[in-house]
Amino acid sequence: WSAPTDGWGQRYGGVSSRQQCYNLPGAIQPGCLFRFDWFKGADNPTMLYSRVKCPAELVARTGCSRND
């Protein structure tokens, strides 16, 4: 990736600021910036999941649907 070894942020946390995204390889900077711009810099956020009905368009395209 031609990036400095110290440019990746913390070992198990990655970069901790938007500015640090620019130390990463150009190909992955957009994903890093997404974390800070859209995802508000969340670090292991709590998530709540709920089952929803699959859209008809997706069922039609994949041929897959749940029986429950």
Backbone as JSON, one array per atom type, in Angstrom:
{
  "sequence": "WSAPTDGWGQRYGGVSSRQQCYNLPGAIQPGCLFRFDWFKGADNPTMLYSRVKCPAELVARTGCSRND",
  "N": [[0.82, -1.2, 0.0], [2.13, 1.14, 0.2], [2.2, 2.92, 2.38], [3.11, 4.65, 5.37], [4.16, 2.75, 8.22], [3.3, 3.74, 10.63], [1.1, 5.17, 9.97], [-1.43, 4.12, 10.07], [-2.97, 4.34, 12.3], [-4.2, 3.34, 15.57], [-3.47, -0.01, 16.64], [-5.72, -1.81, 17.09], [-7.84, -0.16, 16.54], [-7.6, 1.7, 14.6], [-7.53, 4.8, 12.75], [-8.08, 7.89, 14.52], [-9.09, 10.34, 13.97], [-10.47, 12.59, 11.53], [-8.53, 13.92, 10.05], [-6.38, 12.15, 10.13], [-7.07, 10.31, 8.22], [-5.93, 11.07, 5.84], [-3.37, 10.11, 5.91], [-3.54, 7.57, 5.09], [-3.53, 5.13, 2.36], [-4.52, 6.43, -0.82], [-6.6, 5.0, -2.11], [-8.24, 3.99, -0.11], [-9.01, 6.11, 1.41], [-11.56, 7.43, 0.94], [-13.41, 5.68, 2.26], [-12.54, 5.88, 4.89], [-12.97, 8.61, 5.37], [-15.73, 8.61, 5.18], [-16.43, 7.38, 7.56], [-15.99, 9.45, 9.42], [-17.38, 11.63, 8.36], [-20.1, 10.89, 7.65], [-20.73, 8.86, 9.45], [-20.17, 9.99, 11.79], [-17.78, 9.61, 13.2], [-18.07, 7.38, 14.82], [-17.16, 4.81, 17.1], [-17.14, 1.58, 17.37], [-20.06, 1.44, 17.63], [-23.21, 1.05, 19.38], [-25.65, -1.16, 18.25], [-28.98, -1.75, 17.21], [-30.98, -4.29, 16.07], [-33.6, -5.31, 13.92], [-35.98, -7.49, 12.49], [-37.11, -7.15, 9.19], [-39.51, -7.05, 6.54], [-38.56, -8.44, 3.48], [-37.92, -6.47, 0.62], [-40.06, -6.56, -2.24], [-38.85, -6.21, -4.72], [-36.26, -7.11, -4.31], [-36.69, -9.8, -3.66], [-37.79, -10.65, -6.1], [-35.59, -10.34, -7.77], [-33.61, -12.0, -6.65], [-34.86, -14.41, -6.12], [-35.1, -15.47, -3.66], [-36.63, -15.94, -0.51], [-37.78, -15.58, 2.85], [-39.34, -18.01, 4.99], [-40.57, -17.42, 7.32]],
  "CA": [[0.0, 0.0, 0.0], [3.03, 2.3, 0.21], [1.83, 3.84, 3.46], [4.0, 4.45, 6.51], [3.61, 1.81, 9.2], [2.64, 4.46, 11.72], [0.0, 5.96, 9.42], [-2.68, 3.36, 10.09], [-3.68, 4.55, 13.56], [-4.0, 2.34, 16.61], [-3.5, -1.39, 16.15], [-7.07, -2.38, 17.07], [-8.83, 0.91, 16.52], [-7.43, 2.5, 13.41], [-7.34, 6.24, 12.92], [-9.02, 8.44, 15.5], [-9.56, 11.66, 13.54], [-10.65, 12.75, 10.09], [-7.25, 14.33, 9.48], [-5.52, 10.97, 9.99], [-7.45, 9.57, 7.0], [-5.05, 11.47, 4.75], [-2.14, 9.33, 6.0], [-3.84, 6.26, 4.51], [-3.47, 5.09, 0.91], [-5.61, 7.14, -1.48], [-7.71, 4.13, -2.49], [-9.14, 3.72, 1.01], [-9.35, 7.35, 2.1], [-13.0, 7.72, 0.95], [-14.07, 4.9, 3.3], [-12.15, 6.47, 6.17], [-13.67, 9.89, 5.5], [-17.13, 8.26, 5.43], [-16.56, 7.12, 9.0], [-16.03, 10.7, 10.17], [-18.36, 12.57, 7.8], [-21.48, 10.41, 7.75], [-20.88, 8.0, 10.62], [-19.88, 10.86, 12.94], [-16.62, 9.13, 13.94], [-18.47, 6.35, 15.78], [-16.17, 3.79, 17.37], [-17.88, 0.43, 17.9], [-21.37, 1.92, 18.12], [-24.23, 0.08, 19.75], [-26.62, -1.33, 17.17], [-30.2, -2.49, 17.48], [-31.43, -4.91, 14.84], [-34.95, -5.87, 13.91], [-36.3, -8.14, 11.23], [-38.05, -6.43, 8.34], [-39.92, -7.81, 5.36], [-37.69, -8.21, 2.34], [-38.62, -5.78, -0.46], [-40.47, -7.41, -3.36], [-37.86, -6.07, -5.79], [-35.13, -7.97, -3.98], [-37.16, -11.19, -3.8], [-37.92, -10.91, -7.53], [-34.26, -10.41, -8.38], [-32.81, -13.1, -6.12], [-35.61, -15.65, -6.03], [-35.0, -15.93, -2.28], [-37.49, -15.31, 0.49], [-37.86, -16.33, 4.1], [-40.63, -18.66, 5.23], [-41.07, -17.11, 8.66]],
  "C": [[0.86, 1.26, 0.0], [2.62, 3.35, 1.23], [2.78, 3.61, 4.62], [3.35, 3.55, 7.56], [2.92, 2.51, 10.35], [1.46, 5.3, 11.24], [-1.36, 5.3, 9.48], [-3.48, 3.56, 11.37], [-3.38, 3.45, 14.55], [-4.18, 0.94, 16.06], [-4.91, -1.95, 16.07], [-8.14, -1.3, 17.08], [-8.75, 1.76, 15.26], [-7.24, 3.98, 13.73], [-8.41, 6.79, 13.85], [-9.48, 9.85, 15.15], [-9.65, 11.7, 12.02], [-9.31, 13.08, 9.42], [-6.32, 13.14, 9.26], [-5.87, 10.14, 8.76], [-6.49, 9.87, 5.86], [-3.67, 10.83, 4.83], [-2.31, 7.95, 5.38], [-3.67, 6.3, 3.0], [-4.71, 5.73, 0.29], [-6.82, 6.28, -1.78], [-8.69, 3.88, -1.35], [-9.51, 4.97, 1.81], [-10.85, 7.65, 2.07], [-13.76, 6.94, 2.03], [-13.76, 5.44, 4.68], [-12.9, 7.78, 6.39], [-15.16, 9.67, 5.76], [-17.36, 8.05, 6.92], [-16.71, 8.42, 9.79], [-17.09, 11.66, 9.66], [-19.79, 12.11, 8.01], [-21.71, 9.68, 9.06], [-20.5, 8.72, 11.91], [-18.73, 10.34, 13.81], [-16.93, 8.05, 14.96], [-17.39, 5.27, 15.9], [-16.87, 2.64, 18.09], [-19.23, 0.86, 18.46], [-22.29, 0.76, 18.49], [-25.26, 0.02, 18.62], [-27.82, -2.1, 17.68], [-30.72, -3.01, 16.15], [-32.87, -5.36, 14.99], [-35.21, -6.44, 12.52], [-37.33, -7.31, 10.48], [-38.39, -7.31, 7.15], [-39.01, -7.43, 4.19], [-38.47, -7.52, 1.23], [-38.9, -6.71, -1.64], [-39.46, -7.36, -4.5], [-36.66, -6.98, -5.56], [-35.5, -9.44, -4.1], [-37.26, -11.55, -5.28], [-36.55, -11.11, -8.18], [-33.48, -11.63, -7.93], [-33.52, -14.45, -6.14], [-35.6, -16.23, -4.62], [-35.99, -15.2, -1.39], [-37.54, -16.2, 1.71], [-39.26, -16.92, 4.25], [-41.22, -18.29, 6.57], [-41.58, -15.69, 8.76]]
}
